[in-house]
Amino acid sequence: MFHGTVGAMRIIAPLLSLTMLAAAVALADPYGPHNAVTDMAPFCATCHSSTSLDQLRDLPASVAAQETIDGKHLSRIKTDPAYKDLSPKDREALIAAVKWVDAQASVTIQAPSQARRNSRIDVTVITRGGAGPVIGVSLVDSTLRFQARPISSSGFKVIGPALVLGPDGKPQAQWAERRMRGSDMGLNTVMITGIKGDPATKRVDETRTTWVLRTPPEPGTYTFAAVFFYGTEKAHPLGFLTLDGQTASPGRTSGASGRIMFSNVASVSVK
């Protein structure tokens, strides 16, 4: 920093960085982030709706309510100009499809309960649901939406790319292959493609992702969880809108049609 502008730059630079990061990883885009192939945490996806108030327990009740599915997304479908082309009947049909997607969605995490210091463990995350075509999964150190950090922040190290099994049960390497050659491949985040949710046919896709982690060097009890990023509106034809050569939700990426859901909390005793 240059003398004389230190104070201003220290304030402005972090704000610019956060703004750019939020823009880059706004995962409500049903195709996932376009350029960001890096560690991600749920605070970045500000346009997503939270699936539970528990992940907002650090916020005032009035603020938390505005981040929920009803407060941030479904109410918008009913009233927002972004959905002006839909009749009242169509809006209700879209809402019904969205609610079906949310009812089917789940995420669980599996990890050993004990491990030695600086040893390797496998952590597996299983997702179910999402409208697709892309979902995201991250390992984080907390189930607080706006305070969670990548799991490496608590002393774990991700070893190499995660093993991703898509909805067809076959490995997917597309996400890792987008990483620049020579870069560290140990990311806490994966994007998984080929997802489709369909209330008409009752199709609900499942994925399985396994990370290899090195445990922290310090003994103690460590907790972490998975966060599941998924979309909803594309489960219904009314949720499609052509935009820039791709199909987007009528509310576009600001419509909060994406979701943030946390898994159960895993606890590992490191000795």
C-alpha positions as CSV (number, residue, x, y, z in Angstrom):
1,M,0.0,0.0,0.0
2,F,1.2,3.5,-0.7
3,H,1.6,6.0,2.2
4,G,-1.2,8.5,2.4
5,T,-3.8,6.2,0.9
6,V,-3.4,3.3,3.2
7,G,-6.7,3.8,5.1
8,A,-8.8,4.2,2.0
9,M,-7.2,1.4,0.1
10,R,-7.5,-1.0,3.0
11,I,-11.2,-0.4,3.0
12,I,-11.8,-0.3,-0.7
13,A,-9.7,-3.3,-1.7
14,P,-11.5,-5.9,0.4
15,L,-14.9,-4.5,-0.8
16,L,-13.9,-4.8,-4.4
17,S,-12.6,-8.3,-3.9
18,L,-15.8,-9.4,-2.2
19,T,-17.9,-7.8,-4.9
20,M,-15.9,-9.5,-7.7
21,L,-16.0,-12.8,-5.9
22,A,-19.8,-12.7,-5.3
23,A,-20.3,-11.8,-9.0
24,A,-18.1,-14.7,-10.1
25,V,-19.7,-17.4,-8.0
26,A,-23.4,-16.5,-7.9
27,L,-24.5,-20.1,-8.2
28,A,-28.1,-19.4,-8.8
29,D,-27.1,-19.5,-12.4
30,P,-28.3,-23.0,-13.3
31,Y,-25.1,-23.7,-15.2
32,G,-22.9,-23.0,-12.2
33,P,-20.1,-20.4,-12.0
34,H,-18.7,-19.6,-15.4
35,N,-15.1,-18.8,-14.5
36,A,-14.5,-19.4,-10.8
37,V,-12.9,-22.9,-10.4
38,T,-11.8,-22.5,-6.8
39,D,-12.8,-23.0,-3.1
40,M,-16.3,-21.7,-2.4
41,A,-18.4,-21.1,0.6
42,P,-22.2,-20.3,0.9
43,F,-21.8,-16.7,1.7
44,C,-20.8,-16.1,-1.9
45,A,-24.2,-17.3,-3.3
46,T,-26.1,-14.3,-2.1
47,C,-28.9,-14.8,-4.6
48,H,-29.8,-18.3,-3.2
49,S,-32.6,-18.9,-0.7
50,S,-31.8,-20.8,2.5
51,T,-33.7,-24.0,3.1
52,S,-33.8,-23.6,6.9
53,L,-33.7,-20.8,9.5
54,D,-31.1,-22.8,11.4
55,Q,-28.4,-21.8,9.0
56,L,-29.4,-18.2,9.7
57,R,-29.4,-18.4,13.4
58,D,-26.8,-15.7,13.8
59,L,-29.0,-13.1,12.1
60,P,-31.9,-11.1,13.5
61,A,-35.2,-12.9,12.9
62,S,-36.5,-10.2,10.5
63,V,-33.3,-10.5,8.4
64,A,-33.3,-14.3,8.4
65,A,-36.9,-14.4,7.2
66,Q,-36.0,-12.5,4.1
67,E,-33.4,-15.2,3.2
68,T,-35.8,-18.1,3.3
69,I,-37.5,-19.9,0.4
70,D,-40.8,-18.2,1.1
71,G,-39.4,-14.8,1.8
72,K,-36.8,-14.6,-0.9
73,H,-38.2,-16.8,-3.8
74,L,-41.8,-17.9,-3.7
75,S,-43.2,-14.5,-2.8
76,R,-41.2,-13.1,-5.7
77,I,-42.8,-15.5,-8.2
78,K,-46.2,-14.2,-7.1
79,T,-45.4,-10.5,-7.4
80,D,-42.2,-9.7,-9.1
81,P,-42.2,-8.1,-12.7
82,A,-39.6,-10.7,-13.7
83,Y,-42.4,-13.2,-13.9
84,K,-44.9,-10.8,-15.6
85,D,-45.3,-13.1,-18.6
86,L,-46.8,-15.8,-16.4
87,S,-50.5,-15.9,-15.6
88,P,-51.6,-16.4,-12.0
89,K,-52.3,-20.0,-12.8
90,D,-48.9,-20.5,-14.4
91,R,-47.2,-18.9,-11.3
92,E,-49.0,-21.4,-9.1
93,A,-47.9,-24.3,-11.3
94,L,-44.3,-23.1,-11.2
95,I,-44.5,-22.7,-7.4
96,A,-45.8,-26.3,-7.1
97,A,-42.9,-27.6,-9.1
98,V,-40.4,-25.6,-7.1
99,K,-41.9,-27.0,-3.8
100,W,-41.7,-30.5,-5.2
101,V,-37.9,-30.1,-5.9
102,D,-37.3,-28.7,-2.4
103,A,-39.2,-31.6,-0.9
104,Q,-37.0,-34.1,-2.6
105,A,-33.7,-32.5,-2.0
106,S,-31.3,-33.8,0.7
107,V,-27.6,-33.9,1.4
108,T,-25.7,-36.2,3.9
109,I,-22.0,-36.4,4.9
110,Q,-20.1,-39.5,5.9
111,A,-16.8,-39.3,7.8
112,P,-14.9,-41.4,10.4
113,S,-15.5,-40.5,14.0
114,Q,-11.8,-40.8,14.9
115,A,-8.4,-40.3,13.2
116,R,-4.8,-39.7,13.9
117,R,-3.1,-36.3,13.4
118,N,-1.7,-35.7,9.9
119,S,-3.5,-38.8,8.6
120,R,-5.7,-39.3,5.6
121,I,-9.4,-39.8,5.8
122,D,-12.2,-40.2,3.2
123,V,-15.2,-37.9,3.5
124,T,-18.2,-38.7,1.3
125,V,-21.1,-36.5,0.5
126,I,-24.4,-37.8,-1.1
127,T,-26.8,-35.4,-2.7
128,R,-30.3,-36.1,-3.8
129,G,-32.4,-33.8,-6.0
130,G,-32.0,-30.5,-7.6
131,A,-33.5,-29.3,-10.9
132,G,-30.2,-29.1,-12.7
133,P,-28.5,-29.1,-15.0
134,V,-25.7,-28.4,-12.5
135,I,-25.4,-28.7,-8.8
136,G,-22.6,-27.7,-6.4
137,V,-21.2,-29.2,-3.2
138,S,-18.6,-27.7,-0.8
139,L,-17.0,-28.9,2.4
140,V,-17.2,-26.1,5.0
141,D,-16.3,-25.7,8.7
142,S,-19.7,-24.4,9.9
143,T,-23.5,-24.6,9.1
144,L,-23.9,-20.9,9.4
145,R,-24.6,-19.6,5.9
146,F,-22.8,-16.3,6.2
147,Q,-20.0,-17.4,8.4
148,A,-19.0,-20.8,6.9
149,R,-15.5,-21.1,5.5
150,P,-13.8,-23.7,3.3
151,I,-12.8,-26.8,5.3
152,S,-9.1,-26.0,4.9
153,S,-9.7,-23.0,7.3
154,S,-10.0,-25.3,10.2
155,G,-6.7,-27.2,9.5
156,F,-7.7,-29.9,7.1
157,K,-6.0,-30.2,3.7
158,V,-7.8,-31.4,0.7
159,I,-5.6,-33.9,-1.1
160,G,-6.0,-33.9,-4.9
161,P,-9.3,-33.7,-6.8
162,A,-12.4,-35.2,-5.3
163,L,-13.9,-38.4,-6.9
164,V,-17.3,-37.4,-8.3
165,L,-19.9,-39.9,-9.3
166,G,-22.7,-38.3,-11.3
167,P,-26.3,-39.2,-11.6
168,D,-25.5,-42.0,-14.0
169,G,-23.0,-43.5,-11.5
170,K,-20.0,-42.7,-13.7
171,P,-17.0,-40.6,-12.6
172,Q,-17.0,-36.9,-13.7
173,A,-13.7,-35.1,-14.1
174,Q,-15.0,-32.0,-15.9
175,W,-14.7,-29.7,-12.9
176,A,-11.1,-30.7,-12.1
177,E,-10.1,-30.5,-15.7
178,R,-11.2,-26.8,-15.8
179,R,-8.5,-26.1,-13.2
180,M,-5.4,-24.4,-14.7
181,R,-2.6,-26.9,-15.3
182,G,0.0,-26.9,-12.5
183,S,-2.5,-25.5,-9.9
184,D,-3.3,-27.3,-6.6
185,M,-6.2,-29.6,-7.3
186,G,-7.3,-29.9,-3.7
187,L,-10.5,-27.9,-3.9
188,N,-13.3,-28.0,-1.3
189,T,-15.9,-27.5,-4.0
190,V,-17.1,-29.6,-7.0
191,M,-19.7,-28.9,-9.7
192,I,-21.6,-31.9,-10.9
193,T,-23.4,-32.0,-14.3
194,G,-26.2,-34.0,-15.9
195,I,-28.7,-33.3,-13.2
196,K,-32.4,-33.3,-13.9
197,G,-35.4,-33.0,-11.6
198,D,-38.8,-33.7,-13.0
199,P,-42.0,-33.7,-11.0
200,A,-43.9,-35.1,-14.0
201,T,-41.8,-38.3,-14.1
202,K,-40.7,-38.1,-10.5
203,R,-37.1,-38.2,-11.5
204,V,-34.7,-37.4,-8.6
205,D,-31.0,-37.7,-9.3
206,E,-28.4,-38.8,-6.8
207,T,-24.7,-38.0,-6.7
208,R,-21.8,-39.2,-4.6
209,T,-18.5,-37.2,-4.0
210,T,-15.6,-38.4,-2.0
211,W,-12.8,-36.2,-0.8
212,V,-9.5,-37.3,0.6
213,L,-8.5,-35.1,3.5
214,R,-5.4,-34.8,5.7
215,T,-6.4,-34.2,9.3
216,P,-5.1,-31.2,11.2
217,P,-1.7,-31.5,13.1
218,E,-3.3,-30.4,16.4
219,P,-5.4,-32.9,18.4
220,G,-9.0,-32.0,19.2
221,T,-12.5,-32.5,18.1
222,Y,-13.3,-31.0,14.7
223,T,-16.7,-30.5,13.1
224,F,-17.6,-29.8,9.5
225,A,-20.4,-30.2,7.1
226,A,-21.3,-30.1,3.4
227,V,-23.2,-27.4,1.7
228,F,-25.4,-28.3,-1.3
229,F,-26.1,-25.7,-4.0
230,Y,-29.0,-26.6,-6.3
231,G,-31.6,-24.9,-8.5
232,T,-35.4,-25.4,-8.6
233,E,-37.3,-23.6,-11.4
234,K,-35.9,-25.7,-14.3
235,A,-38.0,-28.7,-13.0
236,H,-40.9,-27.1,-14.9
237,P,-41.2,-25.8,-18.5
238,L,-42.4,-22.5,-17.2
239,G,-39.1,-22.1,-15.4
240,F,-37.2,-21.8,-18.7
241,L,-36.4,-18.5,-20.4
242,T,-33.9,-18.1,-23.3
243,L,-31.2,-15.7,-22.3
244,D,-27.9,-15.2,-24.2
245,G,-28.2,-18.4,-26.0
246,Q,-28.9,-20.4,-22.9
247,T,-32.0,-21.1,-20.9
248,A,-32.4,-19.3,-17.6
249,S,-35.0,-19.0,-14.9
250,P,-37.5,-16.2,-15.5
251,G,-36.1,-14.4,-12.4
252,R,-32.6,-14.8,-13.9
253,T,-29.7,-15.2,-11.5
254,S,-31.2,-12.6,-9.1
255,G,-34.4,-14.5,-8.6
256,A,-33.2,-16.6,-5.6
257,S,-34.4,-19.7,-7.3
258,G,-31.2,-21.4,-6.2
259,R,-30.9,-23.0,-2.8
260,I,-28.4,-23.5,0.0
261,M,-28.8,-26.6,2.1
262,F,-26.5,-28.0,4.7
263,S,-25.8,-31.6,5.6
264,N,-25.7,-33.1,9.0
265,V,-22.6,-32.1,11.0
266,A,-19.7,-34.5,11.0
267,S,-17.5,-34.7,14.0
268,V,-13.9,-36.2,14.0
269,S,-11.8,-36.7,17.1
270,V,-8.2,-36.2,16.1
271,K,-5.6,-37.7,18.4
